[in-house]
Amino acid sequence: MAAISVIIPAYNVEKWIEKSISTLQGQTFKDYDVFIVNDGSTDRTGAIADELALSDSRINVIHQKNAGAAGARNAAIAKAQGEYLYFMDADDWAEPSMLEDMYSFAEEYDLELVVTGFYIDTYYKDDKAYRETRSAPDAVYETQHMFREAAAQLFDAQLLYAPWNKLYKRSYLVDREIFFPDTFWDDLPFNLEVVRDIERVGAMSGRYYHFLRAREESENTRYRPDMYDKREEENAWMHELYEHWGIDTPAVREFLARRYAERLVGCIENVTCRNCDLSRTEKREEIRRMISTPQAIEALALAEPTSAIMACLFAPMRRGSVTMTKLQSSFISFVKRNSTNIFARLKANR
């Protein structure tokens, strides 16, 4: 049995999967196996995965009909036997010491979950990218309550949302039957279920994972007619988590309000993006609906922007101005469409 089982969902990633796997093969830690799940790819992803498996006995390939990232990860979870599970995307890559540092940390402190920093590399040309960094101070949360009190800071640093900056104790997931739900943006509900009753958590300030953004295939660039509904659902999940934890402080209320308001900006930009097929009137009505709900009004009143950029973005929504909110969001959509570099920098410093 390997110490770590690395799980990689793969769908039409023939351009990137070899580099992703090579950064695993270059790890200083060697006691791992890999499960590549070819999720119904229509390009050479499956064939490349099979070729990689022939050259490395640690690599296992699962071929299945397209089921989405959640279904692919769950298929591998059912087969993996590693003491820990690590989830990687097939179009990203990792620093050489990632697995060794995470494993050593988990073993030293008997952790059920390790959280690390990461990089966001937004490519605006084939060979040029703007690099954003995310991290939190080194910490071992000695009690469940200590972790819960610190969770807002970890959420704020974007460290608790994705699966690829974490090492999970496999027995913790299996014993509680925690799997990825079959839903769009499955990472958050999965991790909320993981942290809901977890007791032994540690955070590492080191940055190891490179999340690559701004590819044409990325779902981040698509218009999502259900985005607002999903964000409302996520907001309800976050509030329910803190109710379950019994934590209701001014700092947590402000964090939840600011989180909601920030994502409201993204929902409005989704409406003003070029690929949105709503009419001008329908766009205005959709924006009006989003900024006039009781939860939006309350969140915008409580939220304390952490930058001048975000304060400017909140201002027209706080006034309830549909016209100014739409104009501002249309400008954001224009920048996002025409200058990935500038948009990435603005977003990173918001």
N, C-alpha and C positions, 0 to 999 in steps of 0.2 A: 504494500500500500504506500502510495506516495504521500509526502508530507503536505503537498499542495496540489489540488486539481485546478487547472486553469481552464475556464469555460469561455469559448469564443463563438458567438453566433455570427454566421457569415452569409450575406446575401449580396450577390453581384459586386464583389470587392476584388476582382481579379487584378486591379491596378495596385492594390495596397497590401494584400494579405501576406505576401512573401516578406515584406519588410516587417510587418507586425510579428510574424513568427520568428524572424531572425533576431529581433530584440529579446524574445523569450529565450531562444537558444544561446544568446550571449549573456544570459544572467549569471551572476557569480554563484547563485544558489542553483543546485542541480537536482534536488530531490523533488521533482514535480512531474506530473503528466498533463497532457493537454487534450481537451475535447473540442474539436472544431465541428460545429453543426452547420452543414451546408443546407441552408433553409430554402430549398427550391430555387437556387440560382439559375439564371438563364444564360450566364456567361461561363467562363472557364474556372470559376471559383472552386467548384467541386473537384475538377480534375487537378487543379493546383494543390488542393488540400490532400488529395490522394497521393500525389507525388511527394509532398512533404512528409507524409506518414511513412512512405517507403524508405525514406532516408533517415528517419528518426523514430525509434521504437516507442518513444514516450508520447507520440502523437496518435490520437484516435480520431477517426472521422465518422460522423453520423450524417447520413443523407436522408432528408425528409422533404415532404411537400411543404410549400411555404406556409408557415404558421406565425410569422412575426418573431421579433427578438425575444419576447417573453416565452413563447412556445419553444423556441430553440434552446434557450437557457434551461428551461424546465426539463427538456429531454435529456440534457447533459447532467443536470443535478441528479436525475434518477439513476444514472450510471456511474457517476463519480464516487470514488472511495477515499479521496484525500482527507487528511485530518482537517484541513482548511480548504475553503473555496475562494478562488479569485476570478472575477469576471472582467474580461477584456473585450473591446470592440476590434473587429478585424481590420479596420482602417486607421487605427491609432498605433502608438508605440510606447515603449517603456525604457526608463533608464536602467543600466545594468545591475545596480544593487537593490532594485525595488523588492524583489521577492525575499532576498536574504534579510534585508532590514526589517521588513514587515513580519516575517516569520520569527526572527530573533526577539523582536519586541513582544509579539504575542505570547511566545513561550516563556519569556522572562517574567511576565506579569500575569500569566494564565488568563488571557483576554478572550472574550467571545467575539469582539469586534475591534479591528484596528482601522483608524481613519487617518489618511495622509493628505498632504498638499498635492497640487497638480498644476500643470500648465494648460492653457488654452492657446493653441497656435492657429490664428486666423489667417489663412492664405489669401492674399490679394493679387499675387502673381504666382506662377508655377514654382518659383524658387524664393519667394519673399513672403514673410509672415509677420504679423504683429503678435508678440507673445505677452499673454496676461498670466499672472501668477496668483495662485490661491493657496493659503496655508493658515494654520493656527499654531499657537505655542505648543510645545511638547507637554503632554499631560497624561497622567493615569488617574482616572476617576475612581477613587477608592470605594465609593458607595454608589448605589443606584441613584440616590437623591443628588449626589454631586454631579453626576452626568446630566440628569434632568435639568438642573439649574444652569448648566453650561451649554445646553443644547441650542438655545437661541443664538448664542454667539457662533456656534458651529454652522447652524442653518444660515445665519447672516453671511458667513464666509463661503457659502455654497458648498460646504463639505459633506453635508448629509443627504444630498439629493441623488447623486449618481452612484452606481455600483462599482465603477472601475478604480476608485481611489480607496478601496476597502479590502480588508481580508476578513472573511467570515469563518467562524468555527462551524464546520459542517454539521456536527451533532446538534448544535443549537437550532439550525434551520430545520433539520430533519425531524427532530423530536417535537417541534412545534408545527410541523407541516407548513412551513413558510415557503411559498413559491411565488414566482412573478405572475401577477394577474393578467388576464387576457384583455388588456385595455391600451388605448393610446397613451403614451407617456407612462409606462408601467414602472419606471424606476422609483418614483416617489412613493406610491402605495406599498411597494415591496419594502423599501427602507423604513417607512413609517411602521410597518408591522414588525420589522426587525428590532427597532429601537423601543417599541412600545413597552416591553417588560424586561429589557436587557439589563444586566447587572454589571458586567465587567467590560469596560470600554477604555481604550487608550487612543490618544491622538499624537501624531508625529508631525513635526514642522517640516520635515523633508518633502521635497516635491519630486515625484517619480514618473507620473503618467503624463503623456502628451495627448490631449484631446484635440483632434484636428477639426477645424470648422471652416465653413465657406466653400463647400464643394457643391456642384450643381445637383448632385444626388441627395444632398442633405435635406431632411425633413424640416430643418430650421428655416428654409427659404420658401416653403410652400404656404399657400393660403389655406387656413383651416377654418371651415365654417362652424366647427364645434369648439373652437378654442375658448371662447368666453365661458361656455358651459363647463368645460373641463377645469378652468381656473376657479370657477365657483365651487365645483366639487372638491378641488384641492384645498381651497380655503376652509371648507367645512371639515375636511379631514384634519387639518392643522389645529383648528379650534377643538375638535373632539379629542385629539391627542393630549393637549394641555389640560383639558377637563379631566381626562383619565389620570393624568399625572397629579392633578390637584394643585397646579401652579397657576396663579392669577395675580401677577404683580404688574405695576405700571410699566416696567421695562418690557415684559412679555406682551402686554397689550399693545404697546407702541410698535414692537417688532412685528406682530401679526398684522397691524394696521398698515405699516409701511410696506410689508411684503405684498399685501393685497393691492395697495395703490401702485406699486411698481409694476406688478403684473397687469394691472388695468391699462397702463401705458402700452404694453405689448399687445393686449387685446384690441385696443383702438388702432394701433399700427397695422394689425392684421386686417382690419377693415379698410384702411386707406392704401394698402399695398396694391401694386399694379395688377396682381392676379385675382383680386377680389371681383366677383362678377355681380355685385349688388349695384343698383342704380344710385345716382347721387342722392336722391331723396331717401332711399333705403339706408344708405350709409349714414346720413344725418340722423335718421330715426334710431339706428342701431347705437350710434355714439350717445345720443340723448338717453337711451334706455340704460346704457352702462354707467353713465356718470350721475344718474339721478336716483339710483336705488338707495334705500336706507343704509345698506352695508358700505356702499361707495362713499356716501356723505360722511358717515361715521369714521371710516378709515382715513379719508383725506383730512379730516379734522384732527385726528390723533397722530397721524404720521409726522415724523420729524425728518425731513430730507437730510441726507448725509453729505450732499454736495450742492453746489450752485446749479449744476445741470438739472438735478432731480427737482430742486425747488422750482425751477422754470417749467419743468414738465408738469408738475402738480398744479401750478397756478391757474391755468384756464379751466381745469377740471374743478378746482375748488370754487371758482366763480360760477360754475354751472354753464359756461359758455360753450355751446356746441360748435359755433363758427370758429372760435379761436382754437379749441381743442382739435378740430378737424384740420385747420390750416397747419398747426404745429405738427400734427401727426403725418400729414402729407409731406412736410419737409423731411421728417425722419425717414419716411419711405423713399423719398428721392435720394437722400444720402446713402441709405442702405443699398439701393439699387445701383447707384453710380460710383460709389467709393467704399468698397469693403474695408479698406485701410482706415479711413476716417471714422466710419461707423463703429468699427471694432474699438478704436481708441476712445470714442465718446462713451460707448457702452461700458468699457472697462473702468472708466473714471466717473461713472454716474453716481 
